Structure formats: structure tokens, C-alpha cells
Amino acid sequence: MKYRAFILLAALSSSMLLLSQCSTKPTVDLQVNDAEKKVDVMVDGKLFTSYIYPDNVKKPVLWPVMSPAGNMLTRSFPMINKEGDRTDHPHHVGVWLNYGDVNGLDFWNNSEAISPERRDGFGTIYHRSIDEVKSGKGSALLATSAVWKSPDQTEMLEELTSFEFMAMEGFRIIDRTTTLTAVIDEVNFTDNKEGMFAIRVAREMELPSEKPTNLMDSHGVVTRVEKMDNTFVKGDYRSAEGVEGKEVWGTRCRWMKLESEIKGEPVALVIIDHPSNVGYPTYWHARDYGLFAANTLGQKVFSEGKNELNFSLKKGETVTFKYRLVVAAENLTDTQINQLADEYAKK
């Protein structure tokens, strides 16, 4: 608990420099709802995001994520039915952290859609407890515990995660710090494409595409659509190295931006990697259809076999991963993002 308290204090101190530059500091209020298995993150009384851990999702996630103007930035499916949503990859829910090969088990692709005869190949992350809740002006802190288990309920990894939620006018930041501790003799993170810190975005945040796909209709029925309507689909990626569009997939750099417009509001999502992470700078598993992920542990596929990282922990050993998600009501410039990345690197 002393270690956890130190992390929370350090996170709070780091945010003060950024927040001190803003004259307006909204109230960030964390509202715990044990009955509904969630913690709502409210900014001046309006929902920003929720930490949720329902039984039908195979890991704790942040869902939904709302823009400063109140537009949903995360895909609604499979949590609720929304007309126009893609219905692929039901394991893509909100914002999450997990991995595709942990001792041969797939934590990434697990969902209720997995058939019973295949479930012995998938791992599940179970929420364990809410350990600390601290609301405040400009920022709030949430500390949680979870456990990574195999299908036979063997505990493999203990997880301690702290979320720092920061809010300024037209601007939101989520800093996630996750420490994993091996509780079995050895835990192997075998190099895998599916990982690690990710968000699945709303249709409006996707890149325009002509490929046919399955979409939700107004009655909640999945319908095959041969010609996509891209009228409100305006997303585009830009990397720290200046790569744009769908070409960012498999590139490697310290940050990535996905910008678009929803109902007249310019919006930008930025994921920033932390230099202390294993495998830094991250490879980007960023797809045009709305999966936006930083994979610091998977390297072989992205580098076409030039690099490979097989990370492991012995019993009692720990590893910490840190990621920053920026939500802005503007198309942030490279200079602005680099400033945020530089500040985060000192944290």
C-alpha cells in the first residue's frame, strides 16, 4: 500500500504543472456505483468516462469516452445498439489494456462471442477492488486491483492500476499506470500482434472506407452493407514521425493522433507512449476501421520479422506500463502533442 500511495502522490504532483497553466479548473468527480459495477468520471457534472467491470466483458474497461462537447468517441457496440455501428470484433470495448499471448492464452480476443468449445484458449481479467478514489479540482485519481486468470481459474498476474483523470476547458487527459506481478512460476508474453493499450472508436472517428461490412441498423439488427456511407466519417491518423492515414499501421514512434469531426466539433485522440515501457517506442496497431492501439510488446509482425520481443516475468517479479490518452476538442498540432509527450516522459 505504501507503493500504491507513492504512485498516486507522484501522479498528482506531476499533473499540477500542467493544470497550473489553466485558469479554469473543472471539478472532476468520481462516483462509485457498486450495484452497477462502475465508477463514473464526471467533469463539472457531465460524464467524461466510466470505469466498468460488468460480467459480460472479459476485462475492466473505460466506456464510454465522451468529448468535451458530449459526443461519444468510443464505439457503442457491443454495449448498446446504435445505428451505423460496425459489429466486428466484439472484444473491442472502450479503452483497455491486455495482450494476445500470455503463456499461450489469448486475453485480447476474449469475449462472450467465443464458443464454449474454444474458451480454454482464452484468459480473463477480473476486477477485484476499488482501492482509492480521490476527486478534485482539475484532476481525480482512481486506483483499482484486478487479476489475470486462466480458464481453469489459476491466478497468473496480479494487476494494480491507477487512472489519473485531468480536465481543462476543451481538454481531457487519462494517464494509466498498470503494474503486473507474476504469481505463478513464470509468465511469458510471447511476441504477438494483439496488444496492448487500445481504444475502439466511434464510426465518425474511423478513416473513410469503401470496403463492405456488417453494420447495425435502426432496429439493432446486423445488416450487410456493400457500399459504405462515409458522409460523417472524417477520421485521419498522424504519427510523431509525420506518417498519415492508414499507412501508420506497423510504424514505430512515441505518439499517434487520430483526429476527426463529430456534429461540428473538431476532436482529437492522442495516445502517448512512456519511455519507461518495455519495448519503447511502441509499434502502432492502428487500423482504419477504428481500432487504435499501442503495442509495446509485439514487434515481429510490425517489423516484418526484423525485431522480436518475448518478455517474461518470474514469480514475484513486476513490470509497469504507462500510457497517456489525450482527448481534445481541437486538432492538436505536433508542437502541442510533443509538449504533452515531453511532460509525460518526466512523470
Backbone hydrogen bonds, N-H to C=O, Kabsch-Sander energy under -0.5 kcal/mol:
donor,donor_aa,acceptor,acceptor_aa,energy
5,A,1,M,-2.5
6,F,2,K,-2.0
7,I,3,Y,-2.0
8,L,4,R,-2.2
9,L,5,A,-2.2
10,A,6,F,-2.4
11,A,7,I,-2.4
12,L,8,L,-2.2
13,S,9,L,-2.3
14,S,10,A,-2.2
15,S,11,A,-1.7
16,M,12,L,-0.9
16,M,13,S,-0.5
17,L,13,S,-0.6
17,L,14,S,-0.7
18,L,14,S,-0.8
19,L,15,S,-2.6
20,S,16,M,-2.1
21,Q,17,L,-0.6
21,Q,18,L,-1.0
22,C,19,L,-1.9
25,K,23,S,-0.6
28,V,136,G,-3.1
29,D,27,T,-0.7
29,D,42,M,-2.9
31,Q,29,D,-0.6
31,Q,40,D,-2.7
32,V,30,L,-0.6
33,N,38,K,-2.9
37,K,34,D,-0.9
38,K,33,N,-1.9
39,V,51,Y,-2.2
40,D,31,Q,-2.5
41,V,49,T,-3.3
42,M,29,D,-3.0
42,M,40,D,-0.7
43,V,46,K,-3.3
44,D,27,T,-2.9
44,D,42,M,-0.6
46,K,43,V,-1.6
48,F,41,V,-3.1
49,T,41,V,-1.2
50,S,64,P,-0.7
51,Y,39,V,-2.6
52,I,50,S,-0.7
52,I,61,V,-3.0
53,Y,37,K,-2.1
57,V,54,P,-1.3
61,V,52,I,-2.1
62,L,95,V,-2.1
63,W,50,S,-2.5
63,W,61,V,-0.6
66,M,48,F,-3.1
67,S,71,N,-3.0
70,G,67,S,-1.9
73,L,65,V,-3.1
74,T,65,V,-0.8
75,R,200,R,-2.0
79,M,76,S,-1.4
80,I,76,S,-1.6
82,K,80,I,-0.5
84,G,216,M,-2.9
85,D,82,K,-2.0
87,T,214,N,-1.4
92,H,89,H,-2.2
93,V,91,H,-1.3
94,G,92,H,-0.5
95,V,62,L,-1.8
96,W,198,A,-2.1
98,N,196,M,-1.8
100,G,194,E,-2.0
102,V,105,L,-2.7
103,N,101,D,-0.5
103,N,188,N,-2.6
105,L,102,V,-1.7
106,D,121,G,-2.4
107,F,99,Y,-1.6
107,F,105,L,-0.8
108,W,99,Y,-1.0
114,I,111,S,-1.5
118,R,115,S,-2.0
119,R,115,S,-0.7
119,R,116,P,-0.8
121,G,118,R,-1.7
122,F,119,R,-1.6
123,G,106,D,-0.9
124,T,149,K,-2.1
125,I,58,K,-2.4
126,Y,124,T,-0.6
126,Y,147,V,-2.9
127,H,125,I,-0.5
128,R,145,S,-3.1
129,S,145,S,-1.6
131,D,129,S,-0.6
131,D,143,A,-2.6
132,E,143,A,-1.5
134,K,141,L,-2.5
136,G,28,V,-2.2
138,G,26,P,-3.6
138,G,136,G,-0.6
140,A,165,F,-1.9
141,L,134,K,-2.6
142,L,163,F,-2.5
143,A,132,E,-2.5
144,T,161,T,-3.1
145,S,129,S,-2.4
146,A,159,E,-2.3
147,V,126,Y,-2.0
148,W,157,L,-3.0
149,K,124,T,-2.9
149,K,147,V,-0.6
150,S,154,T,-2.1
153,Q,150,S,-2.2
156,M,148,W,-3.1
157,L,148,W,-1.3
158,E,181,T,-2.5
159,E,146,A,-3.0
160,L,179,T,-2.3
161,T,144,T,-2.4
162,S,177,T,-2.5
163,F,142,L,-3.2
164,E,175,D,-2.4
165,F,140,A,-2.6
165,F,163,F,-0.6
166,M,164,E,-0.6
166,M,173,I,-2.9
167,A,138,G,-2.4
168,M,171,F,-2.8
171,F,168,M,-2.0
172,R,327,V,-2.7
173,I,166,M,-2.4
174,I,325,L,-2.7
175,D,164,E,-2.4
176,R,174,I,-0.6
176,R,323,Y,-3.0
177,T,162,S,-2.4
177,T,175,D,-0.5
178,T,321,F,-2.9
179,T,160,L,-3.0
180,L,178,T,-0.5
180,L,319,V,-3.0
181,T,158,E,-2.4
182,A,317,E,-2.2
183,V,156,M,-2.5
184,I,156,M,-0.7
187,V,313,L,-2.7
189,F,187,V,-0.5
189,F,311,F,-3.7
190,T,101,D,-1.1
190,T,188,N,-1.0
195,G,193,K,-1.1
196,M,98,N,-0.6
197,F,294,A,-2.3
198,A,96,W,-2.5
198,A,196,M,-0.5
199,I,292,F,-2.0
200,R,94,G,-1.9
201,V,199,I,-0.6
201,V,290,G,-2.5
202,A,73,L,-2.4
205,M,202,A,-1.7
206,E,202,A,-0.5
206,E,203,R,-1.4
207,L,288,D,-2.4
213,T,225,V,-2.1
215,L,213,T,-0.5
215,L,223,T,-2.9
216,M,85,D,-2.4
217,D,221,V,-2.2
220,G,217,D,-1.9
223,T,215,L,-3.3
225,V,213,T,-3.3
226,E,224,R,-0.5
228,M,226,E,-0.5
230,N,228,M,-0.8
233,V,230,N,-1.1
234,K,204,E,-1.6
234,K,232,F,-0.8
235,G,206,E,-2.3
236,D,259,E,-1.6
238,R,257,K,-2.1
239,S,243,V,-2.6
240,A,255,W,-1.7
242,G,239,S,-1.9
245,G,237,Y,-1.6
247,E,244,E,-0.9
248,V,245,G,-1.6
249,W,246,K,-1.4
250,G,284,W,-3.1
251,T,248,V,-2.4
253,C,282,T,-1.6
256,M,271,I,-1.9
257,K,238,R,-2.8
258,L,269,L,-3.1
259,E,236,D,-2.6
260,S,267,V,-2.6
262,I,265,E,-2.4
265,E,262,I,-2.2
267,V,260,S,-2.3
268,A,328,A,-2.2
269,L,258,L,-2.8
270,V,326,V,-2.0
271,I,256,M,-2.1
272,I,270,V,-0.5
272,I,324,R,-2.8
273,D,254,R,-3.1
274,H,322,K,-0.9
277,N,274,H,-2.2
280,Y,277,N,-1.8
283,Y,295,N,-1.5
284,W,251,T,-2.0
285,H,283,Y,-0.6
285,H,293,A,-2.1
286,A,284,W,-1.1
287,R,285,H,-0.6
287,R,291,L,-3.2
290,G,287,R,-1.2
292,F,199,I,-2.3
292,F,290,G,-0.5
293,A,285,H,-0.7
294,A,197,F,-2.9
295,N,283,Y,-2.8
295,N,293,A,-0.5
296,T,294,A,-0.7
299,Q,297,L,-0.5
303,S,299,Q,-2.2
304,E,301,V,-1.1
305,G,300,K,-3.2
306,K,303,S,-1.2
311,F,189,F,-1.5
311,F,309,L,-0.7
313,L,187,V,-2.4
315,K,185,D,-1.6
316,G,182,A,-2.8
317,E,314,K,-2.6
319,V,180,L,-1.8
321,F,178,T,-2.9
323,Y,176,R,-2.3
324,R,272,I,-2.1
325,L,174,I,-3.0
326,V,270,V,-3.0
326,V,324,R,-0.5
327,V,172,R,-2.9
328,A,268,A,-2.5
329,A,170,G,-2.3
332,L,330,E,-1.4
337,I,333,T,-2.4
338,N,334,D,-2.8
339,Q,335,T,-1.8
340,L,336,Q,-1.9
341,A,337,I,-2.7
342,D,338,N,-2.6
343,E,339,Q,-2.3
344,Y,340,L,-2.2
345,A,341,A,-2.2
346,K,342,D,-0.7
346,K,343,E,-0.8
347,K,344,Y,-1.9
